[in-house]
Amino acid sequence: MSKDKLSAYYRLTKPGVTYGNVLTAVAGFFLASAGSIDIVKGAMMTVGMTLVIGSACALNNYLDRDIDKIMERTKKRPSVTGEISTMGMRIFPWILLAIGVGMLAFWTNWLTVAIAIAGFVTYVWLYGAWTKRTSVHGTAVGAVSGALPIAAGYASVNGVADIGLAIAFLIIFFWQFPEFYSISIYRRKEYAEAGVPLMSVVRGVRPTIQLIAIYTVFYVASTLALAAWGYAGIVYFVVMALAGGYWIWLATQGLHAKHPETWSRRMFRFSMYTILLLCLMLSVGPVLP
């Protein structure tokens, strides 16, 4: 297989999306490990989740070809440009999924496997093939799938579903609304042309900004809940409170923004800084004072 063909298959997995989700899975693993780290299990979980998430993204690309060819930011994906055959796009994701699930089953536990498969089904079918195209609530369904990797990483440590797992899930679930709703504002025209019924398209920009502010508060509250339940210490609490306070302030600026598109780009950029800081603090928070 040529280098260009390999590159096309790699890009089919949406590397940015895949690695972003895997990062939260790793953070969940470190959070549950609380300093007692099984390096081999962590490495195998990371590879297994990378393959499962990559398979979901690849299959989603295949199913979204009709939408992606319309939108400016997606029309150069290999699923649209013809760099990969239809048969290749159909088979490739299932190979990744089989290997990834096999690795998780061998190296972790069945709760992790169940969460990984649930994430795959939710992202590909419940979100990508169904609600993304039919409902304004598709973002919420997508947020469920996006929050399952951190739950899988957490569960991989000891196979237990406890309050820590639930809070970690909620943190990422709430984070996705201000992140994606911000994108939907400054790319509103593209989504409208593609017929995707996002909140900003169906109900308008102002109601979307209001929801961004609400979900930002929910996100910050859930990050602090980890410390309240004893899963992280005072250092984690202070850092997340300061960063969260700024993000809430930035979110409320949108309620009075004269140029919502400009503000939403700032909101999105800060969401990227936020998730990186979060994953770092989830990893080290349990072992700091």
FENKAWO-V204360 format. One record per pair of residues at least 6 apart in sequence whose ideal C-beta (glycine too) atoms are under 7 Angstrom apart, sorted by the first residue. I is the first residue (numbers start at 0). GAP is how many residues later the second one is. D is the distance in Angstrom with one decimal. If there is no record, write none. Layout:
BEGIN
{{I & GAP & D} {I & GAP & D}}
END
This chain:
BEGIN
{{7 & 70 & 4.1} {7 & 75 & 3.9} {7 & 76 & 5.2} {8 & 75 & 6.5} {8 & 83 & 6.1} {10 & 66 & 7.0} {10 & 67 & 5.3} {11 & 46 & 4.6} {11 & 49 & 5.4} {11 & 66 & 5.3} {11 & 67 & 6.2} {11 & 72 & 6.3} {11 & 77 & 6.9} {11 & 80 & 6.9} {12 & 41 & 3.7} {12 & 44 & 5.0} {12 & 45 & 5.0} {13 & 43 & 3.9} {13 & 47 & 6.7} {16 & 40 & 5.5} {17 & 32 & 6.4} {17 & 35 & 4.9} {17 & 36 & 4.7} {17 & 39 & 5.5} {20 & 32 & 4.9} {20 & 125 & 6.6} {20 & 128 & 4.5} {21 & 24 & 6.3} {21 & 27 & 5.6} {21 & 28 & 5.0} {21 & 31 & 6.2} {21 & 127 & 6.7} {22 & 256 & 5.3} {23 & 125 & 5.2} {23 & 126 & 4.1} {23 & 148 & 5.6} {23 & 255 & 6.2} {24 & 20 & 7.0} {24 & 21 & 6.9} {24 & 24 & 4.7} {24 & 124 & 4.1} {24 & 125 & 6.0} {24 & 127 & 5.7} {24 & 128 & 3.5} {25 & 20 & 5.8} {25 & 127 & 6.0} {26 & 123 & 6.3} {26 & 126 & 6.8} {26 & 252 & 3.9} {26 & 255 & 4.1} {26 & 256 & 5.5} {27 & 122 & 3.9} {27 & 123 & 6.6} {27 & 125 & 3.2} {27 & 126 & 3.8} {27 & 140 & 5.4} {28 & 13 & 5.3} {28 & 16 & 6.0} {28 & 124 & 4.1} {28 & 125 & 6.8} {28 & 127 & 5.9} {28 & 128 & 6.2} {29 & 252 & 6.5} {29 & 253 & 3.8} {30 & 123 & 6.0} {30 & 133 & 6.7} {30 & 137 & 6.2} {30 & 200 & 6.8} {30 & 251 & 4.6} {30 & 255 & 6.2} {31 & 122 & 4.4} {31 & 125 & 3.8} {31 & 126 & 6.8} {31 & 132 & 6.6} {32 & 124 & 5.4} {33 & 252 & 4.0} {33 & 253 & 6.9} {34 & 251 & 6.2} {34 & 252 & 4.2} {40 & 66 & 5.8} {40 & 67 & 6.6} {40 & 115 & 6.6} {43 & 59 & 5.7} {43 & 63 & 3.6} {44 & 59 & 6.8} {44 & 62 & 6.6} {44 & 63 & 5.5} {44 & 108 & 6.4} {44 & 111 & 4.4} {46 & 56 & 6.1} {47 & 52 & 4.8} {47 & 55 & 3.6} {47 & 56 & 4.1} {47 & 59 & 6.8} {48 & 51 & 7.0} {48 & 67 & 6.4} {48 & 100 & 6.0} {48 & 103 & 6.1} {48 & 104 & 6.9} {50 & 45 & 4.7} {50 & 48 & 5.4} {50 & 49 & 3.0} {51 & 45 & 6.1} {51 & 48 & 3.8} {51 & 49 & 6.4} {51 & 64 & 4.8} {51 & 68 & 6.0} {52 & 96 & 6.4} {53 & 42 & 5.4} {54 & 38 & 4.3} {54 & 41 & 3.6} {54 & 42 & 4.0} {54 & 45 & 6.4} {54 & 65 & 6.9} {55 & 64 & 4.8} {55 & 67 & 4.7} {55 & 68 & 5.3} {57 & 34 & 5.8} {57 & 35 & 4.2} {57 & 38 & 6.8} {58 & 34 & 4.0} {58 & 65 & 5.1} {59 & 63 & 6.5} {59 & 64 & 5.7} {59 & 68 & 4.4} {60 & 16 & 5.9} {60 & 18 & 4.2} {61 & 17 & 5.7} {61 & 27 & 4.2} {61 & 28 & 6.7} {62 & 65 & 5.6} {62 & 66 & 5.4} {63 & 64 & 6.4} {64 & 14 & 5.2} {64 & 15 & 5.9} {66 & 127 & 4.8} {66 & 129 & 6.6} {67 & 6 & 3.8} {67 & 7 & 6.3} {67 & 9 & 5.4} {67 & 11 & 6.5} {67 & 12 & 5.0} {68 & 6 & 5.4} {68 & 11 & 4.7} {69 & 123 & 5.8} {69 & 124 & 4.5} {70 & 119 & 4.6} {70 & 123 & 5.3} {71 & 118 & 5.9} {77 & 6 & 5.1} {78 & 10 & 6.0} {96 & 23 & 6.6} {100 & 12 & 6.1} {100 & 15 & 6.6} {100 & 16 & 6.7} {103 & 8 & 5.4} {103 & 9 & 5.0} {103 & 12 & 5.7} {104 & 8 & 5.2} {107 & 48 & 4.1} {108 & 47 & 6.8} {108 & 50 & 3.7} {110 & 44 & 4.5} {110 & 48 & 4.8} {110 & 50 & 6.4} {111 & 40 & 5.1} {111 & 43 & 4.8} {111 & 44 & 4.4} {114 & 33 & 5.4} {114 & 36 & 5.2} {114 & 37 & 4.2} {114 & 40 & 5.9} {115 & 36 & 5.1} {117 & 30 & 6.0} {118 & 26 & 5.1} {118 & 29 & 3.6} {118 & 30 & 6.3} {118 & 33 & 6.9} {121 & 19 & 6.7} {121 & 22 & 5.5} {121 & 23 & 3.9} {121 & 26 & 7.0} {122 & 19 & 6.9} {122 & 22 & 3.7} {125 & 15 & 5.3} {126 & 11 & 6.1} {126 & 14 & 4.6} {126 & 15 & 4.3} {126 & 18 & 5.7} {130 & 6 & 6.3} {130 & 7 & 3.8} {130 & 10 & 4.6} {131 & 6 & 4.2} {131 & 10 & 6.8} {131 & 64 & 6.5} {132 & 63 & 6.9} {134 & 62 & 6.5} {135 & 61 & 5.3} {135 & 62 & 7.0} {135 & 63 & 5.6} {135 & 66 & 4.8} {135 & 67 & 6.8} {138 & 38 & 6.7} {138 & 41 & 5.8} {138 & 59 & 6.8} {138 & 60 & 6.7} {142 & 30 & 5.0} {142 & 33 & 4.2} {142 & 34 & 6.5} {143 & 29 & 6.7} {145 & 26 & 6.3} {145 & 30 & 5.1} {146 & 22 & 4.8} {146 & 25 & 4.1} {146 & 26 & 4.0} {149 & 18 & 4.9} {149 & 19 & 6.5} {149 & 22 & 5.1} {150 & 14 & 5.5} {150 & 17 & 6.4} {150 & 18 & 4.7} {153 & 10 & 6.6} {153 & 11 & 4.7} {153 & 14 & 5.4} {154 & 6 & 6.5} {154 & 10 & 6.2} {162 & 66 & 5.6} {163 & 67 & 4.8} {166 & 55 & 6.1} {166 & 58 & 5.1} {166 & 59 & 5.4} {166 & 62 & 6.7} {169 & 52 & 4.5} {170 & 48 & 6.6} {170 & 51 & 4.6} {170 & 52 & 5.5} {170 & 107 & 7.0} {173 & 41 & 5.4} {173 & 44 & 4.3} {173 & 45 & 3.9} {173 & 48 & 5.7} {174 & 44 & 4.9} {174 & 99 & 7.0} {174 & 100 & 6.4} {176 & 34 & 6.6} {176 & 35 & 6.8} {176 & 38 & 3.6} {177 & 34 & 4.6} {177 & 37 & 5.4} {177 & 38 & 4.8} {177 & 41 & 7.0} {177 & 73 & 6.3} {177 & 89 & 6.3} {177 & 93 & 5.9} {178 & 89 & 6.5} {178 & 92 & 4.0} {180 & 18 & 6.3} {180 & 19 & 6.9} {180 & 27 & 5.2} {180 & 30 & 6.2} {180 & 31 & 5.0} {181 & 30 & 6.5} {181 & 82 & 4.4} {181 & 85 & 4.2} {181 & 86 & 4.0} {181 & 89 & 6.6} {182 & 85 & 5.8} {183 & 7 & 6.2} {183 & 14 & 4.5} {183 & 15 & 6.6} {183 & 16 & 4.4} {183 & 24 & 6.7} {184 & 15 & 5.2} {184 & 20 & 5.7} {184 & 23 & 6.1} {184 & 75 & 5.7} {184 & 76 & 6.3} {184 & 79 & 3.9} {185 & 75 & 4.4} {185 & 78 & 4.8} {185 & 79 & 5.4} {187 & 12 & 4.8} {187 & 13 & 6.1} {187 & 17 & 7.0} {190 & 7 & 5.2} {190 & 10 & 5.4} {191 & 9 & 4.8} {198 & 8 & 6.8} {198 & 9 & 4.8} {198 & 12 & 6.6} {199 & 8 & 4.4} {204 & 55 & 5.1} {208 & 45 & 4.3} {208 & 46 & 6.0} {208 & 51 & 6.5} {209 & 45 & 6.9} {211 & 39 & 5.5} {211 & 42 & 6.2} {211 & 55 & 6.7} {212 & 38 & 4.4} {212 & 39 & 5.6} {212 & 41 & 6.8} {212 & 42 & 6.3} {215 & 31 & 5.6} {215 & 32 & 5.4} {215 & 35 & 4.1} {216 & 31 & 5.9} {219 & 24 & 3.3} {219 & 27 & 6.8} {219 & 28 & 5.9} {222 & 17 & 4.5} {222 & 21 & 6.0} {222 & 55 & 6.7} {223 & 13 & 6.3} {223 & 16 & 6.2} {223 & 17 & 6.2} {225 & 6 & 4.9} {226 & 6 & 6.8} {226 & 9 & 5.6} {226 & 10 & 4.0} {230 & 55 & 6.4} {231 & 53 & 3.5} {231 & 54 & 5.7} {232 & 52 & 6.4} {232 & 55 & 5.2} {232 & 56 & 5.0} {233 & 55 & 5.8} {234 & 53 & 4.2} {234 & 54 & 5.6} {235 & 45 & 5.1} {235 & 49 & 3.3} {235 & 52 & 6.4} {238 & 42 & 5.7} {239 & 41 & 6.0} {242 & 31 & 6.4} {242 & 34 & 5.6} {246 & 23 & 6.1} {246 & 27 & 5.9} {249 & 16 & 6.7} {249 & 17 & 6.1} {249 & 20 & 6.0} {250 & 16 & 6.6} {252 & 10 & 6.2} {253 & 6 & 6.6} {253 & 9 & 4.9} {253 & 13 & 6.6} {256 & 6 & 4.0}}
END
